C-alpha cells in the first residue's frame, strides 16, 4: 500500500454492546482456548461480544475453541489476512462502543479489562487505554514508548545506552521504568489495547500497509495528532506470552520484518531524512556486530555464528535498501 493512499474507514453503525473483544488467530493452538477461558472468567462488562477472526489456521484451534465457547463469533478466512487485516475485519463486524484488540497469546487477569473500560468511561478524550503487560514468568514486559526523536535516535545508537541513568532513558523513550503509574504515552504495544469506537470513526482503521509490525505505532500516532489521548493504565494487568504466531511464521526473520515496519512508519510520518538517519545508524551498528562475529568465526567452528552472520548480512541489506521489500 502506498503511504499516500486513503486509509479505509470503519462502517458507522449504532452500538449494541458496551464492549467488543476482538482476537486475530493464526495457529495459536491451546493459547487461543486459554485466552477465551480467561475472558469468560474475568470480564464482567456487559453487554459484551467476543469475535475471533481466524487467518486460515491449520492446527485445529478454532474447532476446539468453538466447541467450548459457543458464545464466541468466529470469522474464518480461507487465506492469511495478517494481523492488521484481520483486526480491521473484526472492527467492521463489531457492534461495541469500546473495542478491545487482544492477542490470542494473552491471559486476562481479574478486573483488567473492566478497569480499562472504566478508565475510558471516566476520560472522554482518552482514545486508547492499555494495561500493564507481564511475561509468562511474571516479570514486567515493557509496553509503552515515546516516539524516538531524531536527536534521541542518534544518542540511542552512539552512546552506551544501557549505562545511562534509567531516569534519562525514561524521559527519552519511556522504555526503562517500573510501569507503576498511569500515564500518557505516544504509543502502546498492541497486545491488548482498548479503543473508543468514536476515535476509530475519526482516524480510520489500522493501516494494512503494516501487515504485522508498527501498525499500532501508526494508529496511536494518528490518534494523538487528532487530539485523542493514549494512556497506559497500570492497575490493569495482562499476561502476554509474546508474538507466538509471528515466531511460528517468521522464525529468526522476525526482527527483519520489524525493521521493515519501522522504515515504513518513519517514511510515512517523518519523511526521508529521519528514515535515512535511522537506516544509516542501524546499518553501522550491524556492520560492527558483523565484524565481531566474523572475527570470532576465524577461531571457532560454531554453526550458530554462521547463522548469525547470515542474519546480520540480511539486516544490513534491509537498512541499506538492497532488498525488494520496503
N, C-alpha and C positions, 0 to 999 in steps of 0.2 A: 504494500500500500504506500503510495506517495504521501509524504508528510503534508502536502498542500491539499489533499483530498478532504472533502467534508466528512466529518465523523457521523456514524449512524445515530439517530435519535431514538430514544425509547418510546414505545407506544404509550400515550397518555390515557389512563383509564381510572375509574373510581376504585378506591381501595376497599377490599373486602376483608382484609386481615390486618391486624396490628403489625405482625411480623412475618416475613417470608425468609426461610433459611434455604440458601442456595448452595449446592455442592456439585462440583465437577469431578467426575470419577474416571480414572483410566487405570485399569488393572491394579486397584488398590487393595484387593484381597480382603482379608478379615478386618483391616483397618476401617473400611467403609462401614462394616457392621458395628464395630466398636464405637465409631463416631456417632452413628444413628442411635445406638443404645444410650450414649451419654447425653444426647439431646433429649431423648424421652425421659431420662432420669432427672434432668436438672432444669430444663427450660419451663418456666411457669407462665410466661407471657401468653395471653390468649386474646383474640383468636390467632392461631399460628398455622402456617403451612410449611411443609418441607418438600423441596424439589431437588431431585438428583438428575443431572444431565450426564449420561454415560457416553464416552467417546470410543465406542466400539471395543469395549474390554473383552478379553478372551479368557479371563481367569474365573468366570462363574460368580463374580462378586455381586452382580445385580440380581440374578435369580435368588440367591441366598438372602440378600437384603430385602427383596420384595416379599419373600415368604414370611420373614419375621416382622417386617414393618409395612403392612398393607396400607397404612395411612399415608405413606410417602408417595408422592407423584414422581414417576420415572419417565424421563425423556431419553430414548435410546437412539443414538446416531449410528449409521452404518459406515461411518468414517471418523477419523480423528479430527475434531473441530478445535483442538487445542484448548488450553485453559481459558484464554481470553474469549475466544469464540463461544465456548460452552457457557461461560459466565453470562455473556450477552444473551444467549438463548434463554437461560434461566430468568434473567431480569425481565425479558419481554413476555415470558409466560407467567410471571408472578403477579400477585394482587395485593402485596403488602405495602403498608405505609413506610415501614422500615425494612431494608433488605440486608440480610446477613450473608456475606460471601465467606464461606467456610471451607477450608481444605478437608479432604477426607482423612488425612493423616493427623487428625486432631482429636482431643478429648476435652469436652466441656466440663469445667468444674462447677460446683454448686453456686448458683446465682450469677455466674459470669455474664451470660447473655442478658439476663434480666437487668443487671446493673448497667449494661451498655444502653439498653432501651430506656431506662430511667434517665440516663445522662442526656440522651438526645431529647427526651421529653422536657427536661429542665433547661436545656440550652438551645433555643430555637435557631441560632445561627451556626451551630455545630453541624457540619455536613457529614462528618465521618467520625466514628469513635472506634477505638481498637483496644484490646486487652493486653495485659502482660502475658508474654509467652514463656513457657518453661520447656526445656528439653526433656527427653524421655527419662533422664536420670534425676529430674527435679531441679537442675541448675538453670540459671537465667539464660534466656535466649534474647540477645539484643534485637530490638524490633522496630525502633523508630529512629529517624535521621533528620538532619538538616540537609538541604541541598548544598553540595560541596562547591563553594565559590571558587573561582579560578585561583585566587591567592592561596586558599587553603589546599587546593588541588596540588599546587606547586610544593607547598610545605609538606603535604602528606607523603609525597614520594621522594623528597630530598632529605628532610630531617629524620633523625632516629625516632620515629613516631611513637613507638612503644615506651621510649624513655622519657617522653614528655609527661607533665603532670596530668592526671585524669581530669582535673577541673578545666584545663586548657583544651583538652581534646573534646570534652563535653561541649564547651562553648563553640568549638569549631564545627563539629559534625554531629553532636548529640548522640554519640555512639557508646562512649565508655562511661557509664554511670549506673547507679543501682536500680533504676526504674522504680523508685519508691515514692513518686509523686505524680499527680495528674497534671499534665502539661500539654500545651500546643506544640505541634511538630510540623515540619514541612511535608514529611511523608512517612507512611507506616507500611511495614511488611504485610502483604496481603493474605496471610494465612487465615486470619479472622478479622474482618472489618465490617462494621455496621454502618450502612449508608442510608441517608434520608432519600426517599423517592423524589421529593421536590428538588433536591440537589442534582440528582441524575437527570431529571427533566430539563434542568437549566444547562448543565455542562455536557450532556450526552453520555452515551455508553462508553465502555472501555474501547481503546484504540486497538483494533485487531492487527495492526502493523507490528504490535508487540505480542507475538503468539504466546509467550511464556514468562518472560522476564522484563521487569521495569514497567509493566503495564499499570501497576499500582502507583508507581512513582509519577507517571504521566497523569493518571487520573487525579491523584492528590494535588499535583501542581496546577491542573486546570481548575479544581475546586477552589484552591487558595486564590488564584487570580480572579475568580468570580466572587470572592468575598466570603466563602464558606470556611469555617474553622476545621482543622484536622487535629483530633485530640487523642492522646494516649491516656487511658483510664487505668490507673494502677491497681484499683481494687478488684477489677475483673481479671480472672486468671484462666488461661487455656494451656493445655499441653500440646505442643506441636513437635511431631517427630521429624519433620523436615524434608520436603521435596522428594518424597519416596517415589512417586510416579515419574518425576523428571529424571531421577537417578537411574531407574529401570530403562528409560528410553535412551538417554544420552550417555550414561556411564561417566567415564572420565572426561568427556567433552562438555560436561555441564557448565564449567566455568567459561568455556569458549563461547557458548550461546549467551551466557550472562554478559560477556564483553560486547557482543553484537547488539544486545538490547540497550546497553548503556550508550553505545555510539549513536544509536538512533534517537534516544532521548536528548542527548546533548545537541545533535544536529537540528532536531525539531524545535527546541525551545531556546537555544542559546547561539546557534549559528556555527559557522565553520571554524572560527578562531579558537573558541574553547574546545571544540572537538579535536582540532589539530594538537593543541596543547596536551590534552588528555592522552591522545594516541602516542605522541612523541615521548612523554614521560613514562608511560607504561611500557612502550617498546624498549626504552633504555633500561628500565628495571629488569625486564625479561631477558635482555641481552646479557646483563650482568649475571643473572641466575644461570643462563645457558652456559656462559663461560666457566662458571664454577662447576657445573655438572660435567662439562667436557673434560676439565682438569681431573676431576675425580674418576672419570671413566678410564683415564690413562693408567691409573693404578688399581683399578677394580674391574672385575668381570660381572658385576651385579646387573642382572637383566632389568631391574627396575630403573636403573639410571638410563638405560636405552629408551625405555618408555617415557621417562621424564624429558629426555632430550627431544623426542618427537612432539610431546605436548608443548614444550616451550617454543619450538620452531613454529608450530601452528599458531600459538598465541601471538608471536611476533608478526607473523604474516597477517593476522587479523588486524593488529594495531596499525600496520603499515598499509592496509587496504589492498593486500596482494591476493585476496580470496574473492570468489564470486559473490559471497553473501555480504550484506551490509549490516 
